[in-house]
């Protein structure tokens, strides 16, 4: 039986040698560069340029800045996927396959 491939990869703001990656806003910058790669990219209008791609999202996991990259980006534009993966490789960043879990619903009182 084949193990399913994770839908997301996490690029962590830590090098494989354990150093914190700089500058501190690297995740937002990377996500900003990839913001045009969006399923509704053709839509224009007020604020259309002010959103991240749903496929490249900056976040913090366990106190470490990360960028979550969805594999759907590769299907949408392979060059964009190659760019983000080359960024991680060239900067020796830790890359982990994982799946985002839906947030747990609040428990009733």
Secondary structure as UniProt FT lines:
FT   STRAND          8..15
FT   TURN            16..17
FT   TURN            24..25
FT   HELIX           26..33
FT   TURN            34..36
FT   TURN            39..42
FT   TURN            46..49
FT   TURN            54..55
FT   STRAND          56..61
FT   TURN            62..63
FT   STRAND          64..70
FT   HELIX           72..76
FT   HELIX           78..90
FT   TURN            91..92
FT   STRAND          93..98
//
